């Protein structure tokens, strides 16, 4: 793909300082290779103190942000790119901020009729000031067991834990607070875990085939996500066609109601009754060798480099 003689190269932005740095670099390098294989002049750059000078010097035509976690998915970097007048692939800053806050995103989708697990967003200060024992006892009485505990903002299952016994809850809270000031405590939904990617080509979002996730240990944690051979993936997901369509619809509703753009990936659970529960959405989907967006694209017959190049062209055109 040629971007034209007057246009600069495409920069794949990865790395950063979040706990998801290593995953971001793996995602970025895979997309970099895919773009180059598609004939795009592209290079990689870390989100560090040399970035702004490099952008001024090399004058890229477009940026592909593949930063995971804070700064990459909270809209901050995209605010800077807009201030610089640089086109980029992906959602705009305001939409990122809403999607990155799991509780806010859930509230938006619940208002649109999407099933979301009941939960409580608990700041560490509240946990400390009101007394851990009393707060945790109240959470268990209200939400029951088992529970899912995870950082309110962040991804890759870092700091996330399933709590099946009340005695496990204090340690789970400490683990979540290690990655964020606010922990999200939710009812744990038992069922089939499905990830549905949404891709915008030609202006209309489309849901790619759902990816069913079956981790060896029963919980899709950081190790299960990024260690080859520890999780089985089924693409398309082994679901009744009607249920699969519901999953696609929930992912599309999430993409559209949250105001997302270009690409996203929603994480869902299908319970025993066939109810599709929304868990969270990613505005910078993982692109590693074990990530689900590339698997969904391949199942749809799409080349990862070509589809990214298409999104780059769209981003350049919209300026």
Protein Blocks (a to p, Z undefined) as FASTA:
>chain_A
ZZbjkbccddddeejjbfklmmmmmmmmmmmmmmmmnopacddddddfklmmmmmmnopa
bdcdfbehehjlnommmmmmmmnopacedddfklmmmmmmmmlmmmmmmmnopacddddd
ddfklmmmnopklmmmmmmmmnopadddddfbdcehioiacdfbfklmmmmmmmmmmmoc
bdcdddddeddddddddddehhiacdddddddddfklpacfklmmmghiaccdddddddf
klmmmmmmmmmmmmmmnopahiacddddddfkopacdfbdcfbdcfbfkbmklmmmmmno
pafklmmmmmmmmmmmnZZ
